[in-house]
């Protein structure tokens, strides 16, 4: 077995335990160099064995208080027209690294929301956003019906929200307490722990696993998955700590990008 950056297990050669040495030889338990049939390049990460077997990645965030109107405030939707966005509480502006337009930056990767006191469920809204890895993503959101609705995809910034219908009733755009996972999660079993607001007990929130639909569309969900906390709302003090198991397909030497951050969003 070789131990360096991670743990490797598996076949190690005809006599030995070590497949790597600084001299470029493979040594068996006889203490003699074994060089036949075993390529040695002096790099422990390229030797025989399987690994890394896995890691634990932690999302540790203290989100600002959710707001129902800190991205767009009380506007009557007009078909084909973008809502006027604003940098309300907890929102900053920046230049989008993708297309140079104004980006309304959230505090943490989280889902945006639409809120109205009227029934706007007959109208859809097309949100264009940026995820935490710099990918542009779009989400078609059915309008609220005297309530708040939440997008499926988490984002780190909003580029535009375009109404695909017209109404005299008002709608606002804000944030939610549904947060994005940083690595693709395809099963709840990969979540080792989810703690919220200082409680020792596991939070009974809602995990939505990664949407693996490929190609993705503006109707599909988050390519890594999201977690909606239960209980206390975000307030700039409550901390969310999610420990997630990452397996060998996501962190090993043969890991593929799609296994790590999911399908490319549309």
N, C-alpha and C positions, 0 to 999 in steps of 0.2 A: 504494500500500500504506500502511496505517496501522499504526503500532506504538504500543501503549500498555500495557494490562494484559497483552495477549497478542499473537500475530501474526495479522493478518488478511490474506487474499489474495483476489483476485478483481476484478471490474469496479469501477472507481473513478470513472466519469463520462466525459463526452465528450472532455475534453482533458487530464485531469489525473491526478495521483498522490495528491492529498490530498482526502479527503472530509470533513475535519473541521477547524474552526478555532475559536479561542476567541471569534471575532466572530460565529459562527453562519453563516458563508458557506462554500461549497465552492469551492476554488480549483483551476483547471486549470493546465497548464504555461504558459499565457499570462500568468498572474499576475492575471487578472481574475476577479471573483466569478462563479460559475455557480450560479444559484439555481432555475432552471426544471426541474421534474420530479424533483428530488432532495430529499427531506425532510431537513432538518438540525435536530437538536434540541440540539446542543452536547454530546452524550454520545457519546464514542468507541466505547462498547460497543454502540451501536445503529446503526452505520453499515453501509454495504454491505460485503460480503465474507463470508468463511467463517472461523469461528474461535471459540474456540481450537481449534487442530488437535489438541491433546492435551497431556498433562502426564505426569510421572512421580511417582507417590506411593510413599513408602517406609514400610514397617512396620519399626520399629527397636525391638526389645524385648529385655530380659534377663530371661527367665522364671526364677522360683524353681524349685528342684528338684521334679520330679514326685513325687507321693506317691500311694500306692494307697489310703490310708485317712484322708485329712485332711478329708473331708466327712461320712463316716459310717463307723463302726468296727464290724466283725464283728457283724452282726445277722442273726437268723433272720427271713426275710421272712414276712409274714402277709398273705394276700389282702386288698386294699383298704386296707391300713394304710401310712401314710407311715413311712419310716425316720427314726430320730432323727438329725438332722443336728448337726454339731459344727464349731466353728471351729478346725480343727487347724492344722498348720504352713502358713503362707502364706495362710491364709483369715481374712478379717475379717467382721464382721457390720455390717449397716446396715438401715435401714428402707427397704423397697421403695418407690420413688417411684410405683409403679403401683397397688399394692393395700394398702400399709401393713404388710404382713407382714414377718417377718425375712428378710433376704436375706443369703446366705452368699457373700461377694464374693471372686472369684479375683484373682490378681495381674495377669494379662493375659488377653485373650480366648483361651480354649483349650477343648478338649473335655474333658468329664468321663469317668471310667472306672468300671467295675464289676469287682471282683476277688473270686474265690472259689477255694478249693482243691477244691470239690465241683462236681458237675455240676448247674448251675441253668439249663441251656439250655431247659428246659421252662417257665420262668417269664419273663415280661416285666416290665419296670420302666418306669413312666411318670415321666420327669423334667420338671419345670416350671422354666424358667430365664428369665433376662433377658439379651438380647444387648447388645452395646456401644452400640446406639442407643436403648436403653430399651424395646425390644419384648419382650413375653412370648412365649416359644417353648416348645414341648413336643417331647419326643423319646421314642418308644417303643423301648426297648433290650432286646434278647434277653439273658437272663442268661448269665454266663460258664460255661464248662465246664472247670474246673480251670485257668483262665487269666484274663487281663484282656481285657475288651472295651471299646471306645471309642465314645462317642456320635458321631453324624454332624455335629451342629450344635455350633459353638463358642458359648461363653457368657462373660459377665463375672460372672454370679452365679447361684446356685441357690436356688430357692424351696422345692422339695420333690422327693422321689423316692418314689413309691408302688409297692409290690409288687403285681403282679397274679397272685399265686399264693402258695402256702404251702409252706414247707420248714423242716426242722430244721437244715439246713446254713446256714452263715454267709456273708454277703456284705458287702463294704465298698465305699464310694464315694470316689474320689479324682480326681486330675487326670491329664493325659496330656501328651505332647509333640507333640500335634496342635494347631496354632494357627490362629485365624481370620484371614482376609484382611479388610482394612478396606473394600475396594471390590469390587464384583462382578467376578469373573474368569470368563469363559465359554470360555477357550481357553488352553492352556499357553503359546502364543506371546506372550501379554500379560505373562508373567513375564520380565523382562529379566535379573534376577539374584536368586539365593537363596544367601546366605552364612551360615555357621553356625560358631560356636565359634572364630572368629578365622582360619579357613582361607581362603586366597585362592581355592581351587578352589570351583566351584559345588557346593552340597550336593545329593547324590543322593536327596533326600527324595521324598515322594509328594504330588503336588498333586491335590486333588480339586476340580474346577471347580464353579462355582455350580450349585446345583440350581434350575432355572427353572420347576419344576412350579407351576402356578397353578390353583386355590388350593393353597397348601402344606398339608401334613398333619403329623401327629406321626411319620410314617415317612420324610418327605422329608429331604434333606440340607441343608447350610448354604446360605443364599441368596447368599452372596458367595464361598464356597469356603474350603477349608482347606489347610494345608500341614503334613505330618508330617515332622519332621526325621529324617535318618539319621545314624548314628554316635553321637557322644557324647550323653549325656542332659543335660537341663537341670540346672543346679546353682546358679543365682543368679549365675553368672559368664559362662557362654556366651551370646553375643549372636546374635540372629537378625536379619538385615537382608534384607528382600525389597523389591526395586525392581519396581514394576508399572506398565506403560503404561496410562494412562487416556485413552481416545479422546474425540473430540468429542461423542459421544452422552452422555458422562458428565460432561463439564466445560464444554461449549459453552453458548451462550445458549439453546439449545433442549433442554438436557439434562433428562431425566426422572428422578424419584427412583428408580423401579424399575431404571433402568440403573446407578444409583450404588450403592445398598445392597441391591438385589435385591427379590424378592417379599416381601410381608409374611409373616413366619413364623406357623405355627399352633401 
